[in-house]
Amino acid sequence: MQTLPKERRYETLSYLPPLSDQQIVRQIEYILDQGYIPAIEFSETSEPTQHYWTMWKLPLFNATSPKEVMAEVDACRSDYRDNYIRVVGFDNIKQCQVLSFIIYKPGEGGRSRGYY
């Protein structure tokens, strides 16, 4: 049995290798296919004690394609390069966030490291 090297882990999917842009698009497609409402959030820190992230604009209620969501991710990333950025999915029936995953970490090179 091998233990993982000691390094910082971040939320859902953090134990996997960095997601490629195409894999991020597929995750967003899943959010839309399930009828969840995508939203983009950012924060200067990803500390577990930091429960509240700042929402980028409003949730994307009318988003019908991953391309629309990715365009907002690009806009958020260009304005907040030194922040963590994540995509979340809200379930409008349960009235809660049902999934989230970090897609950009500051200082790791953005797309060149597989984060969009």
N, C-alpha and C positions, 0 to 999 in steps of 0.2 A: 504494500500500500504506500502511495506517495502523497505527501501533503502538498497543497498549493503553496507557492512562495508567498511570503508575507508582503502584501501590497494592498493599497486602498481599493475597496470594491464600491460600486455605485449602483444601487437599485436593481431593477429587473434587467436581465441579460448581461450583467457585468462580469459574469464568470465565463462568458463566451469571448472569442476573439472579437476585435472591433468589427462592427457591421459595415459592410460596403454600402455605397449609395443605393444600389439595387435592393439590398436586403432591407434598408430603411424604408424604401418605397413599398415593399411588400408588407411591412408591418403597418404602414399607414393604410394600405389597401384593406388589410384585415380590420382596422378600426372602422373604416367607412362601410365595409361589407356587413359588419355586425350592427350597424345603425348607430354606433357611438359617435359622439361629437368630438372632433379633434381640437386641441388647443395647444399653444406653445407657451412655455414658461421659461424664465431664466433666473439665475441667482448667482451672486458672487461666490458663494460657498456651497458645497454639497454636504456639509456636516449633517449627520443624522439628527441632531438636535434642532436643525433648521427646518421647521415644518412648513413654513410659508414661502413659496416662490412667487415672484412677480409675473403676472400674466402678460404676455405680449398681445396687445390689442384685446379684442373680445374672442371668445371661442368661435371657431369657424363653423357656425351653424349651417351655412349654405354650401359648404365644400362638397363637391361631388367627385373630385379626382385628387390623387396624390400630388399631382403637379401644382395644384393650388396651395396645398399645405406646404410643399417644399419651397415655393416662392416666398411664403411668409417666414419660413425657417431661414432662408437666405437673407431676408431683410432684417430679421432679428439678429442674426450672427454678424452682419455688417455693422449694426449699431452697438452691439454688446460683445465685442471680441474677447473681452477678459472675463466672461461669465460662462457658467455651465448652462446648457440649453437642453430642454427635454420636451418630448411630445407626450401629451396625456390624452386619454380617451374618457369621455364622460358618458355615462348611461343616463339618458333622460327619463327612463322609467324608474330606475332605482334612485335617481337623484344623487349620484355619487361618482367619484372617479374610479374606474375599474382597471385601468392599466396606465403605466408610464414607463418611459425609458429615456435615458440620456443619449443624445445624439451628437453632442459637441462638448469637449472639455478644453478649457483654455490651456494654451501652451503645448498642445500636442499636435499642432499642424493641420487641424481641420481635415480636409478631404484626403490629404496624403497619408493620414493614419486611419482612414476608413470611416471617419465621422463626417457627417454631412453638416 
